[in-house]
Amino acid sequence: MTSTAWHAAMITPDNDFDGAPLLRKEFTLEEGHGAVVKAVLRATALGVFEASINGAPVGPDVLSPGWSSYEWRVRCRSYDVTALVGPSTVIGVELGNGWYRGRLAWHGLSNLYGDELGFFGQLDIEFADGHVQAVASDTSWQAGPSATTANDLYDGQTIDARRFQAGWAEPGFVPGVDWTGVRGLAFDGGRLAEPVGPPVVRAAAVRPVDIFTSPSGKTLVDFGQNLVGWLRFSVQGEAGQAITIRHAEVLEDGELGVRPLRSAKATDTFILSGGRDTFEPTKTFHGFRYAEITGWPGTLTADDLEAVVVHSDLERTGTFECSNDLVNQLHRNIVWGLRGNFLDLPTDCPQRDERLGWTGDIAVFAPTAAYLYDVKGFLQDWLLDLAAEQKAQDGLVPITVPDVLKYCPQPPEFPSPESSALWSEASVWVPWALWEAYGDLGVLETQYDSMASHTRRVEGLLSPAGLWDSGFQFGDWLDPDAAPDQPWAAKADTAVVATACMYRTARLTAQAAGLLGKHDDEAHFNALAVRVRNAFAGHYVAAGGAIRSDCTTVYALAIAFDVLQTPELREFAGNRLAELVRDNGYRVSTGFAGTPFITHALTDTGHVDEAYRLLLEEGFPSWLYPVTMGATTVWERWDSMLPDGSINPGEMTSFNHYALGAVADWMHKAIGGIRPLEPGYARVLIQPQPGEGIDWARSSLKTPHGEVRVEWKHDGGEFRLEATVPDGVAADVVLPDGARHTVEGGEHHFACVPARALDYQASR
C-alpha cells in the first residue's frame, strides 16, 4: 500500500439495485505534474466487489475481499493500475452480497453482519514531480443497476442480459435516469486490514466429458470432476429466453442428486438479450460435478460451455505418486478436496447451506495442506480471524471461524458454547503445523497469545483429577459405526479423546513458549502436560494397558500424542491397535479424531503391514471405497454414497470434505518418505517404509530451502532409493534394512535388501 493518507468513505447506493449495484467515478488527471509514474488502487467492500479502471479489471481476483471476521477485520487489497489510468479515467465497481449480506449456515438467515452493501476505495496517482492525486470513494460517486437481479453464494445468481449497460465503466458513458447517487455509511477505519493470504482467483477451466439425457428427460452435463466454481459460456437465442442451470455433486437414479444441498438452491438463471451473450456468474459459487441445463437454445455440445474452477491462489508444493492406481486417485481426490474448500478460508464443504470454517477439520488437515500447497499466508490470515473471535469470546475458540454461529440459534445437541477438543485445538495445532512446515518463528509469535489463551481456558475446565471430562464434545465425529442421524455416537469415550488432545495441546504450547523465550509459561504448560498425562494414565489406562472404550481411536491418539507413560504401555497399545484393525477386516473404524492418526500410530509401533492393508482396503468403510464408487473428491462420510448408488439417508452428507483425507500426511511421510527433522525442513528425514501392495513411490516437496525428491522401488528383493536434497540441507536417510546415512545437497542413490524381502516374495 502507498503511504498516502486515507480520504475515502464507506459508501452505499441510494438504491440497492437488487443487491448487485454498479458504482462509478469519472475524473480527469491533474495537469502540470508530468507523467504518471505509479497508480495504486486500494479497495474493499462490505459484500464482494469487482473493480475496473476504464473497463479493464484491476486484478485477477474474484469474490474479494473474501470472508473475514468483519466485526474486527475488513481486508483491503491493493492493485497496481498504473497501466490503466488515462487523461480521463473511470473507476468502476460491481458489488454483490457475498458472505457479508448473503445467507450463511443452515438456519436460513442472511444479513448477519449488516443489511447494506458498501464500498471503500482510493486510487492514489503519483506523478513525476512527486505530486499525488487521490480519488476516493465519497458522495460524488454514482450508482446504477447491473444485469444481476439476484445473487447469493448458496442459492446462485440470476443475470438478465437485457440489462447489460455497455461502457458503463468507461469514460464518456452517460448514466440513465435509473442511476442514483450514493451516501456514506458509518465505518471504523481501524477495522481495515491488509490481507496476509492470497486472493481467490479463477484457477482452471474444465470442459464437459459427457452430455446426456436423464430418465426424466433432463439435459445433464458431466464435467468428470467434483469441483468448485461456476459455468461460463456464450450463447445466442431469443430475447427473454431463460437458461436455468442447477448444480450437484452426484447423480441418484440417473437424476441430479440435490438432497445433500439441503436448502441451498445452487441454481443460476441467465436471461438472453437476443444477441450474442456471454455469461459468468462471479457473485456465487457451487460445488458440483454435474449440471442440469434447461432452456438452452438449440443443441448443447461440449464446446459450448466450461466449468471455471475457483479457489485461493495457492502454489502447489508437494506431489505424490505410487504403483497403486486407486491410491493415486485417492491422493488426487484429496488435492481436489483442498482446492474446493480452500476458497478464501478453510471450509468444511463447498456445496450445501453451510460452507463454514470448521476448526476441527483444519486442525487435523493442516499438515497435509502444508505439504500439498504453500498455505502459510492463507492459514495465517484465517488464524488472525480465529484470534479475533477468541479474544471477543473470553478465550473461547469457536467451532467455526469466522463465527457466524454465534448469531444463529443453537440446536439442542450443541447445548452451550464451550471449548471443544480437537475443534478448539486448531488454535494450537494449526500454528504448530505451519511452524513445522515453514520454520517461520513469526507464525508462533503472532499466534502465541491465542495458543496460550486456549490452553489456559481448557486448563480451567479440567476436573480436580486433571481430566477434560465435562461439557459437550464432538469426540470421534462420524465414527462409521454411528447411526446416520447420530454422528456424535462414536465408540471412543469423548473424555478419553478430549484429555488426550489436551495433553498434546499443553505440550505444543509449552514448546512454543520455549522457542519464544517465555520460560515461565514453558514451565507452567509443561507441568500442566505432566498433570494431564498422569490423570490419563490413572483414570483411563488399566493395569494391563487397555484404554477405556478399547477402540482404535483411543489407541491411535494415545500413541500419536505420546500420552502413554512407559514403553511397555506403548507396545501394548500398538499391538492392541493392530489387533483391532485385523479383527475388523482392515475396514476403517475411526471418525474425525482417530482417522488422521491411526496409520501413523500403526507404523510408529512397528505395524507397517496393518497400516498398508488399512489404506489399501476397498470394502466399505475404507479410504478406497469411495474411489471404487467413482469419487473424485473425499467424502464427509465413509458411506456418503451407499453401495447401491443411493445417497446416505443422513441429513449431513457431503461429497467434498477434506478431513478424512488427512491420511495423506501419512502417505507423504511413510510411503513417500519425506518428513522434517527440523522446522521448515532445515534438516530432512528420508525414510520410506515400504509395504505389500505398493511396489514403488515417488514424492517431491518444495521446502523453504529448495526441493526434496524421493523415489523408491522394490521387486520383492532389492530395494532401491533415489533422493535429491537441496544445497545446504542435511538429510538423514534410513533404509528398510535399518541402515542409516547422513547426506547433504545433491542426488544420492541407495540400495539394500529389506529384512522383509522374503515375506514380500512369499506373498506373491
C-alpha positions in Angstrom: 0.0 0.0 0.0 1.1 3.6 -0.6 1.8 5.9 2.3 -0.8 8.3 1.2 -3.4 9.1 3.9 -6.9 7.8 3.6 -9.5 10.2 2.2 -12.1 7.5 1.4 -15.5 6.9 3.0 -17.6 3.8 3.0 -20.4 4.5 0.5 -23.6 2.7 -0.3 -26.0 3.3 -3.2 -29.3 5.2 -2.6 -31.0 2.3 -4.4 -29.9 -1.3 -3.6 -30.5 -2.3 -7.2 -31.4 -6.0 -6.5 -28.3 -6.5 -4.3 -25.8 -6.0 -7.2 -25.3 -2.3 -7.8 -22.8 -0.7 -10.1 -20.7 2.2 -8.8 -18.7 4.6 -11.0 -16.5 7.7 -10.6 -15.2 9.6 -13.6 -12.4 12.1 -13.3 -9.5 13.7 -15.2 -5.8 13.7 -14.4 -4.5 16.8 -12.8 -2.2 18.7 -15.1 1.2 20.3 -14.7 2.9 17.4 -12.7 4.4 15.4 -15.6 3.8 11.8 -16.4 2.1 9.3 -14.2 4.8 7.1 -12.6 2.6 4.9 -10.4 -1.1 4.4 -9.7 -2.4 2.2 -6.9 -6.0 1.3 -6.1 -6.8 0.2 -2.5 -10.2 -1.2 -2.2 -12.5 -3.3 0.0 -16.2 -3.8 0.4 -19.0 -4.8 2.8 -20.1 -7.6 0.4 -17.9 -8.7 -2.5 -16.6 -6.4 -5.2 -15.0 -6.4 -8.7 -13.2 -3.2 -9.6 -12.1 -1.9 -13.0 -10.3 1.0 -14.4 -11.6 2.2 -17.8 -13.3 -1.1 -18.2 -10.3 -3.3 -17.5 -10.3 -5.5 -14.4 -7.8 -4.2 -11.8 -6.7 -7.8 -11.0 -7.4 -11.5 -11.5 -9.2 -11.9 -8.2 -12.9 -12.7 -7.7 -15.2 -12.6 -4.6 -12.9 -10.1 -3.0 -12.3 -9.1 -0.2 -13.5 -12.6 0.8 -14.8 -13.6 4.2 -13.1 -12.4 7.3 -14.4 -11.7 10.8 -15.9 -8.4 9.7 -16.5 -7.1 13.2 -12.7 -6.7 13.6 -11.0 -7.3 10.2 -12.1 -6.0 6.8 -9.4 -6.9 4.4 -8.3 -4.2 1.9 -6.5 -5.2 -1.3 -4.1 -3.1 -3.3 -3.8 -3.1 -7.1 -1.1 -1.6 -9.3 -3.2 0.0 -12.0 -0.5 2.3 -13.5 -1.0 1.0 -17.0 -4.8 1.5 -16.9 -5.3 5.2 -16.0 -5.6 7.8 -18.7 -6.3 11.5 -19.1 -9.9 10.7 -18.5 -10.4 7.7 -16.1 -13.4 5.8 -14.7 -13.2 3.7 -11.6 -16.0 1.1 -11.9 -17.1 -1.2 -9.1 -19.6 -4.1 -9.1 -21.0 -5.1 -5.7 -22.6 -8.3 -4.5 -24.0 -9.8 -1.3 -21.2 -12.3 -0.7 -20.7 -13.5 2.8 -21.4 -10.1 4.4 -25.1 -10.0 3.5 -25.9 -13.3 1.9 -27.2 -16.5 3.5 -24.8 -18.2 5.9 -25.1 -21.6 7.7 -28.2 -23.8 7.7 -30.6 -21.6 9.6 -31.9 -19.7 6.6 -30.5 -16.4 7.9 -28.9 -13.6 6.0 -27.8 -10.1 6.8 -25.8 -11.5 9.7 -23.1 -8.8 9.5 -25.2 -5.9 8.1 -28.1 -5.1 5.7 -26.4 -2.6 3.5 -23.6 -3.2 1.0 -20.7 -0.8 1.0 -17.6 0.1 -1.0 -14.4 1.8 0.4 -11.6 2.6 -2.0 -9.0 5.1 -3.0 -6.9 5.5 -6.2 -3.6 7.2 -5.5 -1.9 8.5 -8.6 1.7 9.6 -8.3 3.2 12.0 -10.9 6.8 12.5 -12.0 7.2 15.6 -9.7 6.1 13.6 -6.6 2.6 15.0 -6.5 -0.2 12.5 -5.6 -3.7 12.8 -6.8 -6.1 10.9 -4.6 -9.5 9.8 -5.9 -11.5 8.3 -3.1 -15.0 6.8 -2.6 -17.3 9.7 -1.5 -20.7 11.0 -2.1 -19.8 12.3 -5.6 -19.9 8.8 -7.0 -22.9 7.4 -8.9 -24.8 4.1 -8.6 -26.8 2.2 -11.1 -28.3 -1.2 -11.9 -26.3 -4.2 -13.1 -27.5 -7.1 -15.2 -27.6 -9.2 -12.0 -31.1 -9.4 -10.5 -30.3 -11.9 -7.7 -27.1 -13.2 -6.1 -26.4 -15.5 -3.2 -23.5 -17.8 -2.5 -25.8 -20.7 -1.6 -28.7 -20.1 -4.0 -27.0 -18.8 -7.1 -27.1 -15.8 -9.4 -29.6 -14.5 -11.9 -28.3 -12.4 -14.8 -30.6 -10.6 -17.3 -28.5 -9.8 -20.3 -31.2 -7.3 -21.4 -29.9 -5.1 -18.6 -26.3 -5.0 -19.7 -25.1 -1.4 -20.0 -22.2 -1.3 -22.5 -19.4 1.1 -21.5 -20.7 1.9 -18.0 -17.2 1.7 -16.6 -15.5 3.7 -19.4 -15.1 7.5 -20.0 -18.0 9.2 -21.7 -20.8 7.0 -20.5 -23.9 8.9 -19.8 -25.9 7.3 -16.9 -29.6 6.9 -17.5 -32.4 8.1 -15.3 -32.3 4.9 -13.3 -28.9 5.8 -11.9 -28.8 7.4 -8.4 -26.3 8.9 -6.0 -24.6 7.3 -3.0 -24.4 8.1 0.7 -21.9 7.5 3.4 -22.1 4.6 5.9 -20.6 4.7 9.4 -17.4 2.7 9.3 -14.5 2.3 11.6 -11.3 2.6 9.5 -9.5 0.8 12.3 -11.0 -2.4 11.0 -9.1 -2.2 7.7 -6.5 -4.9 7.4 -4.0 -5.8 4.8 -4.5 -9.4 3.6 -2.0 -11.9 4.7 -3.3 -14.6 2.4 -3.8 -14.7 -1.4 -6.9 -13.7 -3.2 -9.5 -16.0 -4.8 -8.9 -16.5 -8.5 -10.1 -18.4 -11.5 -7.6 -21.3 -11.3 -8.6 -23.5 -14.2 -11.3 -24.3 -16.7 -12.8 -27.8 -17.3 -14.7 -28.9 -20.3 -17.6 -31.5 -20.1 -16.7 -35.1 -20.6 -20.3 -36.1 -21.3 -23.7 -34.6 -22.1 -26.7 -36.9 -21.8 -30.4 -37.1 -21.1 -31.7 -38.2 -17.7 -34.6 -40.7 -17.3 -36.9 -37.8 -16.7 -35.7 -36.1 -19.9 -33.4 -33.5 -18.3 -30.2 -32.4 -20.1 -27.3 -33.3 -17.8 -23.6 -32.3 -18.2 -20.8 -34.3 -16.5 -17.5 -32.5 -16.0 -15.8 -35.6 -14.8 -14.6 -33.9 -11.6 -16.3 -32.7 -8.5 -15.1 -29.1 -8.5 -15.9 -25.6 -7.1 -16.8 -22.6 -9.2 -19.3 -21.8 -11.9 -20.1 -22.2 -15.6 -19.0 -19.8 -18.3 -20.4 -19.7 -21.8 -21.5 -17.6 -24.8 -24.9 -18.2 -26.4 -27.5 -16.6 -28.7 -31.2 -17.1 -28.5 -34.5 -15.2 -28.4 -34.7 -12.2 -26.2 -36.2 -13.0 -22.8 -35.5 -16.7 -23.1 -34.2 -18.1 -19.8 -31.5 -20.7 -19.3 -31.6 -22.4 -15.9 -28.6 -24.3 -14.5 -28.8 -26.5 -11.4 -25.7 -27.9 -9.8 -25.0 -31.1 -7.8 -22.1 -33.3 -6.9 -23.6 -36.7 -7.7 -26.5 -38.4 -9.5 -29.1 -40.6 -7.9 -31.3 -42.8 -10.1 -29.8 -41.0 -13.1 -31.1 -37.6 -11.9 -29.3 -34.7 -10.2 -28.8 -35.6 -6.6 -29.7 -32.3 -4.8 -30.9 -33.6 -1.4 -27.4 -33.2 0.1 -27.6 -29.5 -0.7 -30.3 -29.1 1.9 -31.8 -25.6 1.4 -29.1 -24.3 -0.9 -30.7 -23.9 -4.4 -27.4 -23.9 -6.2 -29.2 -22.6 -9.3 -28.1 -19.9 -11.8 -30.5 -18.3 -14.3 -29.5 -16.5 -17.4 -31.9 -14.4 -19.5 -30.9 -13.8 -23.1 -30.8 -10.4 -24.8 -31.4 -11.7 -28.3 -27.8 -11.0 -29.3 -24.6 -13.0 -28.5 -24.4 -13.1 -24.7 -21.5 -14.1 -22.5 -22.4 -15.2 -19.0 -20.2 -15.8 -16.0 -21.9 -15.7 -12.5 -19.0 -14.4 -10.4 -21.1 -13.5 -7.4 -21.8 -17.0 -6.3 -20.0 -20.4 -6.4 -21.1 -24.0 -6.4 -19.7 -27.4 -5.5 -20.6 -29.7 -8.4 -19.6 -32.3 -10.9 -23.0 -32.3 -12.7 -25.1 -29.5 -14.1 -28.7 -29.8 -15.2 -29.4 -27.3 -18.0 -32.9 -26.2 -19.0 -33.8 -23.8 -21.8 -30.6 -24.0 -23.9 -31.4 -22.8 -27.4 -30.5 -25.4 -30.0 -28.3 -28.5 -29.3 -25.9 -28.3 -26.4 -22.3 -29.5 -27.1 -19.2 -29.8 -25.0 -17.7 -26.9 -26.9 -20.5 -24.6 -25.7 -19.5 -24.2 -22.1 -16.9 -24.7 -19.5 -16.6 -25.0 -15.7 -14.4 -22.4 -14.1 -12.5 -23.7 -11.1 -12.3 -21.1 -8.3 -10.1 -21.2 -5.2 -7.5 -19.2 -3.3 -4.4 -18.5 -5.4 -2.0 -21.2 -3.9 1.2 -22.5 -5.2 1.5 -26.3 -5.4 4.5 -27.5 -3.4 4.1 -31.3 -2.8 3.5 -34.3 -5.1 3.0 -38.0 -4.5 2.5 -41.0 -6.8 2.8 -44.7 -6.4 2.3 -48.0 -8.2 -1.3 -48.4 -6.9 -3.8 -46.6 -9.2 -6.5 -46.5 -6.6 -4.2 -44.8 -4.1 -3.2 -42.3 -6.8 -6.8 -41.5 -7.3 -7.3 -41.1 -3.6 -4.5 -38.6 -3.5 -5.9 -36.7 -6.4 -9.2 -36.6 -4.6 -7.5 -35.2 -1.5 -5.9 -32.5 -3.6 -9.2 -31.6 -5.3 -10.9 -31.5 -1.9 -8.3 -29.0 -0.7 -8.8 -26.9 -3.8 -12.5 -26.8 -3.4 -12.5 -26.0 0.3 -9.6 -23.5 0.4 -11.7 -20.8 -1.1 -10.6 -17.7 1.0 -10.8 -19.8 4.2 -10.6 -23.5 5.0 -14.3 -24.6 4.9 -15.9 -28.0 5.6 -17.7 -28.2 2.3 -18.4 -26.0 -0.7 -21.9 -27.0 -1.8 -24.7 -27.1 0.8 -26.1 -24.5 3.1 -23.0 -24.5 5.4 -19.5 -23.8 3.9 -18.1 -22.7 7.2 -14.6 -22.5 8.6 -14.9 -25.5 10.9 -11.9 -25.5 13.2 -11.8 -29.3 13.7 -11.4 -30.1 10.0 -8.3 -27.9 9.5 -6.9 -28.8 12.9 -6.2 -32.3 11.6 -5.7 -31.5 7.9 -3.2 -28.6 8.3 0.0 -30.9 7.9 -1.4 -32.4 4.7 -2.3 -29.0 3.4 1.1 -27.6 4.1 2.7 -30.4 2.1 0.5 -30.1 -0.9 0.4 -26.3 -1.2 2.1 -23.2 0.2 -0.7 -22.4 2.7 1.3 -20.3 5.1 -0.3 -16.9 4.3 -3.7 -18.5 3.7 -3.8 -20.1 7.1 -2.1 -17.3 8.9 -4.9 -14.9 7.7 -7.5 -17.3 9.0 -5.7 -17.6 12.3 -5.9 -13.8 12.7 -9.7 -14.2 12.5 -9.6 -17.1 14.9 -7.6 -15.0 17.4 -10.0 -12.0 17.0 -13.1 -14.2 17.6 -11.4 -15.9 20.5 -10.4 -12.6 22.2 -14.0 -11.3 21.9 -15.3 -14.5 23.5 -13.2 -14.7 26.6 -10.6 -17.0 25.2 -13.2 -19.4 23.7 -12.1 -20.8 20.3 -15.4 -21.2 18.5 -16.1 -24.3 16.4 -16.3 -22.2 13.2 -14.2 -19.2 12.2 -15.4 -16.7 11.2 -18.0 -17.5 13.9 -21.4 -16.8 12.4 -23.0 -19.5 14.6 -22.9 -17.0 17.4 -25.7 -15.2 15.6 -27.7 -18.3 15.0 -30.0 -20.4 17.2 -28.1 -23.4 18.5 -29.6 -26.9 18.2 -30.1 -28.9 21.4 -27.3 -31.3 20.6 -24.8 -28.4 21.0 -26.1 -27.1 24.3 -23.8 -24.2 25.1 -20.8 -22.5 23.6 -17.6 -24.0 25.1 -14.2 -25.2 24.2 -14.3 -28.4 22.2 -11.5 -30.8 22.0 -9.8 -31.1 18.6 -12.0 -28.3 17.2 -10.8 -25.5 19.5 -7.4 -27.2 19.4 -6.9 -25.6 15.9 -5.7 -22.5 17.8 -2.6 -24.5 18.8 -2.3 -27.3 16.2 -2.5 -25.2 13.1 0.2 -22.7 14.1 2.4 -25.6 15.1 1.8 -27.3 11.7 2.9 -24.1 10.0 6.0 -23.8 12.2 7.0 -27.4 11.3 6.3 -26.9 7.6 7.9 -23.4 7.1 10.2 -22.8 10.0 8.9 -19.2 10.5 9.0 -18.3 14.1 6.9 -15.3 13.3 3.8 -17.6 13.0 4.2 -18.7 16.6 5.0 -15.1 17.7 1.8 -13.8 16.2 -0.4 -16.6 17.4 1.2 -17.3 20.8 -1.4 -15.3 22.9 -4.1 -17.3 21.1 -2.4 -20.6 21.8 -1.8 -19.8 25.4 -5.3 -18.4 26.0 -6.9 -21.5 24.7 -4.7 -23.8 26.7 -5.3 -21.8 29.9 -9.1 -21.8 29.2 -9.2 -25.6 28.9 -6.9 -25.9 32.0 -9.8 -24.2 33.9 -12.2 -26.8 32.5 -10.3 -29.8 33.8 -11.7 -31.8 36.7 -9.8 -31.8 40.0 -8.2 -35.0 38.8 -6.9 -33.3 35.7 -9.3 -34.8 33.1 -11.2 -33.0 30.4 -14.4 -34.9 31.1 -17.2 -32.3 31.2 -19.2 -30.3 28.6 -20.3 -31.2 25.1 -17.6 -32.8 22.9 -17.8 -33.7 19.2 -15.4 -36.6 20.0 -14.7 -39.0 17.2 -17.2 -37.4 15.0 -18.6 -39.5 12.2 -17.4 -42.9 13.5 -18.5 -45.2 10.7 -20.4 -47.4 13.2 -22.6 -44.4 14.3 -26.1 -44.1 13.0 -26.6 -41.7 10.1 -28.5 -39.3 12.3 -26.2 -39.5 15.3 -22.7 -38.6 14.1 -21.6 -37.9 17.6 -22.3 -41.5 18.8 -18.8 -42.9 18.5 -17.2 -45.9 20.1 -14.4 -43.7 21.6 -15.1 -42.2 25.0 -15.3 -38.5 24.5 -13.4 -37.7 27.7 -10.6 -40.0 26.7 -10.4 -38.2 23.3 -10.6 -34.8 24.9 -8.0 -35.5 27.6 -5.5 -36.9 25.0 -6.0 -33.8 22.9 -5.4 -31.6 25.9 -2.1 -33.3 26.6 -0.9 -32.7 23.1 -2.0 -29.1 23.2 -0.3 -28.4 26.5 3.0 -30.0 25.2 2.9 -27.9 22.0 2.1 -24.7 23.8 5.0 -25.4 26.2 7.3 -25.9 23.2 6.1 -22.7 21.6 6.7 -20.8 24.8 10.2 -22.2 25.0 11.0 -21.2 21.4 9.8 -17.7 22.1 11.8 -17.4 25.3 8.7 -17.4 27.6 10.3 -19.7 30.1 7.8 -19.2 32.9 5.0 -20.2 30.5 7.1 -23.1 29.3 7.4 -24.4 32.8 3.7 -23.9 33.5 2.5 -25.7 30.4 5.0 -28.5 30.8 3.7 -29.0 34.3 0.1 -29.0 33.0 1.0 -31.6 30.4 2.5 -33.8 33.1 -0.6 -33.4 35.2 -2.9 -34.3 32.3 -0.7 -37.3 31.3 -0.8 -38.6 34.9 -4.5 -38.2 35.0 -4.9 -40.0 31.7 -2.8 -42.9 33.0 -4.5 -43.1 36.3 -8.1 -43.0 35.1 -8.2 -44.3 31.5 -5.4 -46.9 31.3 -5.9 -50.2 33.0 -3.0 -52.1 34.7 -2.6 -54.3 31.7 -2.6 -51.4 29.2 -6.2 -51.4 27.9 -7.5 -47.9 27.4 -11.1 -47.0 28.3 -13.5 -47.8 25.5 -10.9 -50.1 23.9 -11.3 -49.0 20.3 -9.0 -48.0 17.5 -9.3 -44.2 18.0 -8.3 -44.1 21.7 -5.2 -46.3 21.0 -4.3 -44.2 17.9 -4.4 -40.9 19.8 -2.6 -42.3 22.8 0.3 -43.5 20.6 0.4 -40.5 18.2 0.2 -38.0 21.0 2.7 -39.9 23.2 0.4 -39.8 26.2 1.4 -43.3 27.4 4.0 -43.3 30.2 6.1 -46.3 29.5 7.5 -48.2 26.5 5.6 -51.3 27.7 2.2 -49.5 27.6 3.1 -48.0 24.2 3.9 -51.5 22.9 0.7 -52.9 24.3 -1.3 -50.1 22.7 0.4 -50.7 19.3 -0.3 -54.4 19.5 -3.9 -53.9 20.6 -4.5 -51.3 17.8 -3.1 -53.7 15.2 -5.3 -56.5 16.6 -8.4 -54.3 16.4 -7.6 -53.4 12.8 -7.1 -57.0 11.8 -10.3 -58.1 13.6 -12.2 -55.5 11.7 -11.1 -56.9 8.4 -8.9 -53.8 7.8 -12.0 -51.7 7.4 -11.8 -48.2 8.8 -13.4 -47.9 12.3 -12.4 -44.3 13.1 -14.0 -40.9 12.7 -12.7 -37.3 12.5 -10.5 -37.7 15.6 -8.8 -41.1 15.0 -8.6 -41.2 11.2 -5.7 -38.7 10.8 -3.5 -40.5 13.3 -4.2 -44.3 13.0 -1.8 -45.1 10.2 0.9 -43.1 11.9 0.2 -44.9 15.2 0.5 -48.3 13.4 3.8 -47.6 11.7 5.3 -45.9 14.7 4.7 -49.0 16.7 6.1 -51.4 14.1 2.8 -52.4 12.4 3.6 -51.3 8.9 1.7 -54.1 7.2 -1.5 -53.3 9.1 -1.2 -49.7 8.1 -0.8 -50.6 4.4 -3.7 -53.0 4.5 -5.9 -50.5 6.2 -5.1 -47.9 3.5 -5.5 -50.4 0.6 -8.8 -51.9 1.7 -11.5 -51.4 -0.9 -14.6 -52.6 1.0 -16.8 -50.2 3.0 -15.8 -48.4 5.1 -12.4 -47.5 3.8 -10.4 -44.8 2.1 -10.6 -46.6 -1.3 -14.3 -47.5 -1.1 -15.3 -44.0 -2.4 -12.7 -44.3 -5.1 -14.3 -47.6 -6.3 -17.6 -45.8 -6.3 -16.2 -43.1 -8.7 -15.4 -40.4 -6.2 -13.2 -37.5 -7.4 -13.0 -35.8 -4.0 -13.0 -37.0 -0.4 -16.4 -37.6 1.2 -17.7 -36.3 4.5 -18.9 -39.8 5.5 -17.3 -43.1 4.8 -20.6 -44.0 3.1 -21.9 -40.7 1.7 -23.0 -42.9 -1.1 -24.2 -46.4 -0.4 -23.1 -49.5 -2.4 -26.3 -49.5 -4.4 -25.6 -45.9 -5.6 -28.1 -44.2 -3.3 -27.2 -41.2 -1.2 -26.7 -41.7 2.5 -30.0 -41.0 4.3 -28.4 -38.8 6.9 -29.2 -35.1 6.7 -25.5 -34.2 6.7 -23.9 -35.7 3.6 -21.2 -34.0 1.6 -19.2 -35.4 -1.3 -16.4 -32.9 -0.8 -14.9 -32.8 2.7 -11.2 -32.9 3.2 -11.0 -34.0 6.9 -10.8 -37.8 6.3 -8.1 -37.0 3.6 -5.7 -36.2 6.4 -4.3 -39.7 5.8 -2.3 -38.1 3.0 0.1 -36.8 5.7 1.0 -40.4 6.5 1.2 -41.2 2.8 3.7 -38.4 2.3 5.8 -39.3 5.3 5.6 -43.1 5.4 5.2 -44.1 1.8 6.7 -41.0 0.1 9.4 -40.9 2.8 9.7 -37.1 3.4 9.4 -35.5 6.8 11.0 -32.6 8.6 13.6 -33.3 11.3 13.9 -29.6 11.9 11.2 -26.9 11.3 10.9 -25.8 7.7 12.9 -28.9 6.5 16.2 -27.3 7.5 17.1 -30.9 8.2 15.1 -33.7 6.5 14.3 -37.3 7.3 14.1 -39.5 4.2 12.6 -42.9 5.4 10.2 -44.6 3.1 8.5 -47.6 4.8 7.5 -50.0 2.0 4.6 -52.4 2.5 2.8 -55.0 0.5 0.6 -53.7 -2.2 2.8 -50.8 -3.3 5.9 -51.5 -5.4 7.2 -48.0 -6.0 6.5 -44.4 -5.0 7.8 -41.0 -5.8 7.3 -37.8 -4.0 8.6 -34.3 -4.0 8.3 -31.2 -1.9 9.3 -27.6 -2.4 10.6 -26.6 1.0 11.8 -23.1 2.1 15.4 -24.4 1.4 14.7 -26.0 -2.0 13.1 -29.1 -3.5 13.4 -32.5 -1.9 12.7 -35.5 -4.1 12.4 -39.2 -3.2 11.8 -42.1 -5.5 12.0 -45.8 -4.5 11.0 -49.2 -5.8 11.3 -52.8 -4.8 10.6 -56.1 -6.6 10.4 -58.2 -3.5 14.1 -58.4 -3.4 16.3 -55.4 -3.7 15.1 -52.0 -2.6 16.4 -49.0 -4.5 16.1 -45.4 -3.4 17.0 -42.2 -5.2 16.9 -38.9 -3.3 17.6 -35.3 -4.1 18.5 -32.9 -1.3 18.7 -29.1 -1.6 22.1 -27.5 -1.2 22.8 -26.5 2.4 20.4 -29.1 3.8 21.4 -32.3 5.6 19.2 -35.3 5.3 19.1 -38.5 7.4 18.4 -41.4 5.1 17.0 -44.6 6.8 16.7 -47.7 4.6 14.3 -50.6 5.2 17.2 -52.8 6.4 17.9 -50.3 9.2 21.0 -48.8 7.6 21.3 -45.0 8.2 23.2 -42.4 6.2 23.6 -38.7 6.5 23.9 -36.8 3.2 23.9 -33.2 2.1 22.8 -31.3 -1.1 22.8 -33.3 -4.3 21.5 -36.5 -5.8 22.0 -39.8 -3.9 21.4 -43.4 -4.6 21.0 -46.3 -2.2 20.1 -50.0 -2.4 19.5 -52.7 0.2 17.7 -56.0 0.8 15.0 -55.3 3.3 14.6 -57.7 6.2 11.1 -58.5 5.0 12.1 -59.1 1.3 11.4 -62.9 1.6 7.9 -62.1 3.1 7.1 -60.0 0.0 8.2 -62.8 -2.3 6.2 -65.4 -0.4 3.1 -63.3 -0.5 3.2 -63.1 -4.3 
